[in-house]
Amino acid sequence: MNDERPFAGVTVLEFGHFIAVPWAGQILADGGAHVIKIEPLEGEPSRHIAPLGGGESRHFFIRNRGKHALPLDLRHADAREVLEALLARADVVLANMRPGLAAEMGLEYAQLAARYPRIIVGTVTAFGPRGPDAALAGMDYVVQARSGLMVTGGRTKDELPATGESPIADYMTASLLAFGVASALYRRERTGRGGRVDTSLLLSALALQNNLMVRVEKLDGGRHAQFRNWLADARRGGVPFAEQVERMPRNRVAASTAIYIRTFATKDAALAIACGSPSLRKKFIAAIGHEDPALTGTVPDVDAHYAALKRAVDATMASRTTAEWKAVLDGVGVPASHVALPVEILDDEQPTANEMFHRFDHPTVGPVTVLGPAVHLDEGGFAPGPHTPAFGSEARAILAWAGFAERDVQRLLDGGALTPTR
């Protein structure tokens, strides 16, 4: 065991499916944790999304490397015996079960803490553990809608808000959960006490909108209230949703949205720039051959000024290729990038140079490229774990590790609580 790895010696029991808990578990496994993934006998649902054979799919192996899978029917008469043996050896329990199921299975922190005072239980819910929506089911797409993230993301389909291709609330939740577990383990080193880590898709979606999650009452309170009143009338009157979104109060700065923090159409593709400071804005406007008097003084009508300047700058940016403009802007230190398609990034030299991808030979499908560890720590603190062994193949070894004698291992296997279904 490499003691340089931050979670070496930590045992994690993962009751996770889909994204949030499995990816958090993979982060911990990349950091050296011993992760036992408890799955239903038919396997975790993501195994069956566009399956590749061998009980796996793209969705499964991008979030489950370095783990040891144990098929277990949690409602079987023998399941409690197995769970108690595993819990006695666990440091961390991770779960994103449907509302109420963790308590039904005896896996809530309050149910475990008295017997296992050093245990840490990390829980993911859709909307948080309290409040009127606490018992509701929810997944990333629904929570993006509930939180406003679907609107602030800016993507539409058929004039209605839509998410992008990535379930970003799920991945943010996984990252926060892993951070919470690391924090609880650090605290346990000082106090000897375990604890409960809670996060939710809703909180993660709000965190992703942190720039917008603010109200200065004397400046914003009145206009927010006025808009809420208008919105109630608009919805009763059948005003199209696109218009409701457009009327939403925003703290937009005309200079930013028109010129300095945006994407431009170029002669051949698209270019994004981000000039947050006055000095960067001056560099940009000079580099493209324009002037902006509002940067050094005042103009009579700011909105009209930037509407006219936007038309002129748009025409200028469309006159040259993305590569040509990027060379100009790189030369003066203005942050700029071509707008890449996700499939291009897999072959991009920049992430490759920084070991952001993990390339391995999958026993069923051959060479595969996936995302590597999302954080680097010196001396190999985080490293991609091995491919998860075939589903059910480690059941006997896991039971033996949990302290069961061979005769009891055989009894449990014969009893049907741990036999994967095909």
C-alpha positions as CSV (number, residue, x, y, z in Angstrom):
1,M,0.0,0.0,0.0
2,N,1.3,3.4,-1.0
3,D,1.1,5.6,2.1
4,E,1.5,8.7,-0.1
5,R,-2.1,8.2,-1.3
6,P,-4.5,10.3,0.9
7,F,-7.1,7.6,1.4
8,A,-4.9,4.6,1.8
9,G,-6.3,2.4,4.5
10,V,-9.8,3.8,4.2
11,T,-12.6,1.3,3.5
12,V,-15.7,2.7,1.7
13,L,-19.0,0.9,1.3
14,E,-20.8,2.4,-1.7
15,F,-24.5,2.0,-2.2
16,G,-24.5,4.1,-5.3
17,H,-26.1,4.2,-8.7
18,F,-25.9,6.4,-11.8
19,I,-23.5,9.3,-11.2
20,A,-23.2,11.3,-7.9
21,V,-22.2,8.6,-5.4
22,P,-20.4,6.4,-7.9
23,W,-18.2,9.2,-9.2
24,A,-17.5,10.3,-5.6
25,G,-16.5,6.7,-4.8
26,Q,-14.2,6.7,-7.8
27,I,-12.5,9.9,-6.6
28,L,-11.8,8.1,-3.3
29,A,-10.7,5.0,-5.0
30,D,-8.3,7.0,-7.2
31,G,-6.9,8.4,-3.9
32,G,-6.2,4.9,-2.6
33,A,-9.4,3.9,-0.8
34,H,-10.6,0.3,-0.7
35,V,-14.1,0.8,-2.2
36,I,-16.7,-2.1,-2.1
37,K,-19.6,-1.3,-4.3
38,I,-22.8,-3.0,-3.2
39,E,-25.1,-3.6,-6.2
40,P,-28.4,-5.3,-6.7
41,L,-28.2,-8.9,-8.1
42,E,-29.0,-7.6,-11.6
43,G,-26.2,-5.0,-11.3
44,E,-26.2,-1.2,-10.9
45,P,-28.6,0.4,-13.4
46,S,-25.8,2.2,-15.4
47,R,-24.4,-1.2,-16.4
48,H,-27.5,-1.6,-18.6
49,I,-27.4,1.8,-20.4
50,A,-26.2,0.9,-23.9
51,P,-24.4,-2.2,-22.6
52,L,-21.1,-3.3,-24.2
53,G,-21.2,-6.8,-23.0
54,G,-19.8,-8.5,-19.9
55,G,-22.3,-6.6,-17.7
56,E,-20.7,-3.2,-18.4
57,S,-21.3,0.0,-20.4
58,R,-19.5,3.3,-21.1
59,H,-21.6,4.8,-18.3
60,F,-20.5,2.2,-15.8
61,F,-16.7,2.1,-16.4
62,I,-16.3,5.9,-16.4
63,R,-17.4,6.1,-12.8
64,N,-16.5,2.8,-11.2
65,R,-12.8,2.0,-11.7
66,G,-10.7,0.8,-8.8
67,K,-13.7,-0.7,-7.0
68,H,-14.7,-4.2,-5.9
69,A,-18.3,-5.0,-6.8
70,L,-20.5,-7.2,-4.5
71,P,-23.9,-8.3,-5.7
72,L,-26.2,-8.3,-2.7
73,D,-30.0,-8.6,-2.4
74,L,-30.6,-6.1,0.4
75,R,-34.0,-7.6,1.2
76,H,-32.7,-11.2,1.4
77,A,-32.8,-12.8,4.9
78,D,-29.0,-13.2,4.8
79,A,-28.3,-9.6,3.7
80,R,-28.2,-8.1,7.3
81,E,-25.5,-10.6,8.3
82,V,-23.3,-9.6,5.4
83,L,-23.9,-5.9,5.9
84,E,-23.0,-6.0,9.6
85,A,-19.7,-7.7,8.8
86,L,-18.9,-5.1,6.2
87,L,-20.0,-2.2,8.3
88,A,-17.8,-3.4,11.2
89,R,-14.8,-2.9,8.9
90,A,-15.9,0.3,7.1
91,D,-14.8,3.8,7.5
92,V,-17.2,5.4,5.1
93,V,-20.7,4.6,3.8
94,L,-21.9,6.4,0.6
95,A,-25.5,6.2,-0.5
96,N,-27.9,7.9,-3.0
97,M,-30.9,5.6,-2.5
98,R,-34.5,6.7,-3.1
99,P,-36.0,8.7,-0.2
100,G,-36.6,6.5,2.8
101,L,-34.7,3.4,1.6
102,A,-31.5,4.0,3.5
103,A,-33.4,4.3,6.7
104,E,-35.4,1.1,5.8
105,M,-32.1,-0.7,5.3
106,G,-30.6,0.7,8.5
107,L,-27.9,2.7,6.8
108,E,-28.7,6.2,8.1
109,Y,-26.0,7.8,10.2
110,A,-28.3,8.0,13.2
111,Q,-28.9,4.2,13.0
112,L,-25.2,3.4,12.7
113,A,-23.4,5.9,14.9
114,A,-24.1,4.2,18.3
115,R,-22.6,0.9,17.1
116,Y,-19.9,2.4,14.9
117,P,-18.9,5.8,16.4
118,R,-16.0,6.3,13.9
119,I,-18.2,5.7,10.8
120,I,-18.8,8.5,8.3
121,V,-22.0,8.3,6.3
122,G,-22.2,10.4,3.1
123,T,-25.7,10.9,1.7
124,V,-26.9,12.4,-1.5
125,T,-30.5,13.5,-1.9
126,A,-32.2,15.3,-4.8
127,F,-33.6,18.3,-2.8
128,G,-32.1,18.1,0.6
129,P,-33.1,16.1,3.7
130,R,-35.7,18.5,5.0
131,G,-38.5,20.7,3.6
132,P,-41.6,20.1,1.4
133,D,-39.7,18.4,-1.4
134,A,-37.4,16.2,0.7
135,A,-39.4,13.0,0.0
136,L,-39.6,13.5,-3.7
137,A,-37.5,11.6,-6.3
138,G,-35.3,13.7,-8.5
139,M,-32.5,13.4,-11.0
140,D,-30.1,15.9,-12.6
141,Y,-32.5,17.0,-15.4
142,V,-35.3,17.6,-13.0
143,V,-33.1,19.4,-10.4
144,Q,-31.6,21.6,-13.1
145,A,-35.2,22.7,-13.9
146,R,-36.2,23.2,-10.2
147,S,-33.1,25.2,-9.3
148,G,-33.0,27.6,-12.2
149,L,-29.9,26.1,-13.6
150,M,-31.7,25.0,-16.8
151,V,-32.5,28.7,-17.5
152,T,-29.1,30.2,-16.6
153,G,-27.3,27.5,-18.7
154,G,-28.8,29.3,-21.7
155,R,-29.5,26.3,-23.8
156,T,-32.9,26.0,-25.5
157,K,-34.7,23.4,-27.6
158,D,-37.9,24.3,-29.4
159,E,-37.9,27.6,-27.5
160,L,-37.9,25.9,-24.2
161,P,-35.0,25.6,-21.7
162,A,-32.9,22.4,-21.9
163,T,-29.8,21.1,-20.3
164,G,-26.5,20.5,-22.1
165,E,-25.1,17.1,-22.7
166,S,-23.4,16.8,-19.3
167,P,-25.4,16.3,-16.1
168,I,-23.4,19.0,-14.3
169,A,-25.4,19.0,-11.1
170,D,-24.6,15.3,-10.6
171,Y,-20.9,15.8,-11.0
172,M,-20.8,18.9,-8.8
173,T,-22.6,16.9,-6.2
174,A,-20.0,14.1,-6.5
175,S,-17.2,16.5,-6.0
176,L,-18.8,18.1,-3.0
177,L,-19.5,14.7,-1.5
178,A,-15.9,13.6,-1.9
179,F,-14.7,16.8,-0.3
180,G,-17.2,16.4,2.5
181,V,-15.9,12.9,3.2
182,A,-12.3,14.0,3.1
183,S,-13.2,16.8,5.6
184,A,-15.0,14.3,7.9
185,L,-12.0,11.9,7.8
186,Y,-9.6,14.8,8.6
187,R,-11.8,15.8,11.6
188,R,-11.9,12.2,12.7
189,E,-8.1,12.2,12.9
190,R,-8.4,14.9,15.6
191,T,-11.5,13.9,17.4
192,G,-12.0,10.2,16.9
193,R,-15.6,10.8,15.9
194,G,-17.3,10.0,12.7
195,G,-20.1,12.0,11.3
196,R,-22.7,12.6,8.6
197,V,-22.0,14.3,5.3
198,D,-25.0,15.6,3.4
199,T,-25.2,17.2,0.0
200,S,-27.8,17.4,-2.6
201,L,-28.3,17.9,-6.3
202,L,-30.3,21.1,-5.5
203,L,-27.5,22.6,-3.4
204,S,-24.9,21.7,-6.1
205,A,-27.1,23.3,-8.8
206,L,-27.3,26.5,-6.7
207,A,-23.5,26.5,-6.1
208,L,-23.0,26.4,-9.9
209,Q,-25.1,29.6,-10.0
210,N,-23.3,31.3,-7.2
211,N,-22.8,34.5,-9.2
212,L,-26.6,34.8,-9.4
213,M,-27.6,33.7,-5.9
214,V,-27.5,37.1,-4.3
215,R,-30.0,39.8,-3.5
216,V,-29.1,43.3,-2.1
217,E,-32.5,44.1,-0.7
218,K,-32.4,47.9,-1.1
219,L,-31.2,47.6,-4.8
220,D,-32.9,44.4,-5.9
221,G,-35.8,43.7,-3.6
222,G,-38.3,46.0,-5.3
223,R,-37.6,44.9,-8.9
224,H,-37.5,41.2,-7.9
225,A,-41.0,41.6,-6.2
226,Q,-42.3,43.5,-9.2
227,F,-41.1,40.8,-11.6
228,R,-42.6,38.0,-9.4
229,N,-46.0,39.8,-9.6
230,W,-45.7,40.2,-13.4
231,L,-44.7,36.6,-13.7
232,A,-47.7,35.3,-11.9
233,D,-50.0,37.4,-14.2
234,A,-47.9,36.3,-17.2
235,R,-48.4,32.6,-16.4
236,R,-52.1,33.0,-15.9
237,G,-52.3,34.8,-19.2
238,G,-50.4,32.3,-21.2
239,V,-47.3,34.4,-22.0
240,P,-44.7,32.2,-23.7
241,F,-42.0,30.8,-21.5
242,A,-39.3,32.4,-23.7
243,E,-40.7,35.8,-22.9
244,Q,-40.9,35.0,-19.2
245,V,-37.2,34.2,-19.3
246,E,-36.3,37.3,-21.3
247,R,-38.1,39.6,-18.8
248,M,-36.2,38.1,-15.8
249,P,-34.2,40.7,-13.9
250,R,-30.5,40.4,-14.5
251,N,-27.4,42.1,-13.2
252,R,-26.0,42.4,-16.7
253,V,-23.3,44.9,-17.6
254,A,-23.8,46.1,-21.1
255,A,-20.0,46.2,-21.9
256,S,-19.5,42.6,-20.8
257,T,-22.4,41.0,-22.7
258,A,-22.0,43.1,-25.9
259,I,-18.2,42.9,-26.3
260,Y,-15.9,41.7,-23.6
261,I,-17.2,38.4,-22.2
262,R,-18.8,36.5,-25.0
263,T,-18.4,34.3,-28.0
264,F,-17.9,35.7,-31.6
265,A,-18.6,34.1,-34.9
266,T,-15.4,34.1,-36.9
267,K,-14.8,33.4,-40.6
268,D,-14.6,29.7,-40.0
269,A,-15.9,28.8,-36.5
270,A,-16.3,30.6,-33.1
271,L,-14.0,32.3,-30.6
272,A,-14.7,32.9,-26.9
273,I,-13.0,35.8,-25.1
274,A,-13.2,36.8,-21.4
275,C,-11.9,40.3,-20.5
276,G,-13.0,40.9,-16.9
277,S,-10.7,43.7,-16.1
278,P,-10.4,47.2,-17.6
279,S,-6.8,46.6,-18.7
280,L,-7.8,43.4,-20.6
281,R,-10.7,45.3,-22.2
282,K,-8.4,48.0,-23.4
283,K,-6.0,45.4,-24.8
284,F,-8.7,43.6,-26.7
285,I,-10.4,46.6,-28.2
286,A,-7.1,48.0,-29.4
287,A,-5.9,44.6,-30.8
288,I,-9.0,44.3,-33.0
289,G,-8.7,47.9,-34.3
290,H,-11.6,49.6,-32.5
291,E,-12.0,52.2,-29.8
292,D,-14.3,52.2,-26.8
293,P,-14.6,55.7,-25.2
294,A,-16.7,54.2,-22.4
295,L,-13.6,52.6,-21.0
296,T,-11.9,55.9,-20.3
297,G,-14.9,58.2,-19.8
298,T,-18.6,58.4,-20.1
299,V,-21.0,58.1,-23.0
300,P,-24.5,59.7,-23.3
301,D,-26.4,56.4,-23.7
302,V,-24.4,53.3,-22.6
303,D,-26.9,50.8,-24.1
304,A,-27.0,52.5,-27.4
305,H,-23.2,52.9,-27.5
306,Y,-22.6,49.2,-26.9
307,A,-25.3,48.1,-29.3
308,A,-23.6,50.1,-32.1
309,L,-20.1,48.9,-31.0
310,K,-21.3,45.3,-30.9
311,R,-22.4,45.5,-34.6
312,A,-19.0,46.9,-35.6
313,V,-17.0,44.4,-33.6
314,D,-19.1,41.5,-34.8
315,A,-18.3,42.4,-38.4
316,T,-14.6,42.7,-37.6
317,M,-14.4,39.4,-35.9
318,A,-16.2,37.7,-38.8
319,S,-13.6,38.9,-41.2
320,R,-10.8,36.6,-40.0
321,T,-10.5,33.0,-38.9
322,T,-10.5,31.8,-35.3
323,A,-6.8,30.8,-35.5
324,E,-5.9,34.2,-36.9
325,W,-7.7,36.1,-34.1
326,K,-6.4,33.7,-31.4
327,A,-2.8,34.5,-32.5
328,V,-3.5,38.2,-32.3
329,L,-5.1,37.9,-28.8
330,D,-2.6,35.5,-27.4
331,G,0.1,38.0,-28.4
332,V,-1.4,40.7,-26.2
333,G,-2.4,38.4,-23.3
334,V,-6.1,38.4,-23.8
335,P,-7.8,35.2,-22.7
336,A,-9.3,33.6,-25.8
337,S,-10.1,30.1,-27.1
338,H,-11.7,28.5,-30.1
339,V,-14.9,26.8,-29.2
340,A,-14.1,23.1,-29.2
341,L,-16.6,20.2,-29.7
342,P,-16.3,17.7,-26.9
343,V,-15.2,14.9,-29.2
344,E,-12.2,17.0,-30.2
345,I,-10.9,17.2,-26.7
346,L,-10.2,13.5,-26.5
347,D,-7.3,14.1,-29.0
348,D,-6.3,17.5,-27.8
349,E,-2.6,17.8,-26.9
350,Q,-3.2,20.1,-23.9
351,P,-5.2,17.7,-21.6
352,T,-2.9,14.9,-22.9
353,A,0.2,16.8,-21.8
354,N,-1.3,17.1,-18.3
355,E,-2.4,13.5,-18.0
356,M,-6.1,14.4,-17.8
357,F,-7.1,11.3,-19.7
358,H,-6.6,7.7,-18.7
359,R,-6.1,5.2,-21.6
360,F,-6.4,1.5,-20.9
361,D,-7.2,-1.8,-22.5
362,H,-10.7,-3.0,-21.6
363,P,-10.9,-6.8,-21.5
364,T,-14.1,-6.8,-23.6
365,V,-14.0,-3.8,-25.9
366,G,-10.2,-3.1,-26.2
367,P,-8.5,0.3,-26.0
368,V,-10.5,2.9,-24.1
369,T,-10.0,6.6,-23.3
370,V,-11.7,8.0,-20.2
371,L,-11.1,11.0,-17.9
372,G,-8.3,10.5,-15.4
373,P,-8.3,11.6,-11.8
374,A,-9.9,15.0,-11.4
375,V,-7.2,16.2,-9.0
376,H,-3.4,15.6,-8.9
377,L,-1.3,15.1,-5.8
378,D,2.4,14.6,-5.8
379,E,4.0,11.2,-5.3
380,G,1.1,9.5,-7.0
381,G,-1.5,10.5,-4.4
382,F,-4.3,10.1,-7.0
383,A,-4.0,7.5,-9.7
384,P,-6.5,5.7,-11.8
385,G,-7.4,2.3,-10.3
386,P,-7.7,-0.9,-12.3
387,H,-10.7,-1.9,-14.2
388,T,-13.5,-3.2,-12.0
389,P,-13.4,-7.1,-12.2
390,A,-16.3,-9.0,-13.7
391,F,-19.5,-8.6,-11.9
392,G,-19.8,-11.1,-9.0
393,S,-16.4,-12.6,-9.5
394,E,-15.1,-11.1,-6.2
395,A,-18.0,-12.1,-4.0
396,R,-16.1,-15.0,-2.3
397,A,-13.0,-12.9,-1.8
398,I,-15.0,-10.0,-0.3
399,L,-16.8,-12.3,2.1
400,A,-13.5,-13.8,3.2
401,W,-12.1,-10.3,3.7
402,A,-15.1,-9.4,5.8
403,G,-14.2,-12.3,8.2
404,F,-16.5,-15.1,7.1
405,A,-15.2,-18.7,7.4
406,E,-15.2,-20.7,4.2
407,R,-18.2,-22.8,5.3
408,D,-20.2,-19.5,5.9
409,V,-19.0,-18.1,2.6
410,Q,-20.4,-21.1,0.8
411,R,-23.6,-21.0,2.8
412,L,-24.2,-17.4,1.9
413,L,-23.4,-18.0,-1.8
414,D,-25.7,-21.0,-1.9
415,G,-28.5,-19.0,-0.1
416,G,-28.9,-16.7,-3.1
417,A,-28.3,-13.4,-1.4
418,L,-25.1,-12.8,-3.4
419,T,-25.6,-14.6,-6.7
420,P,-25.7,-12.1,-9.7
421,T,-28.5,-12.5,-12.1
422,R,-27.7,-12.6,-15.8
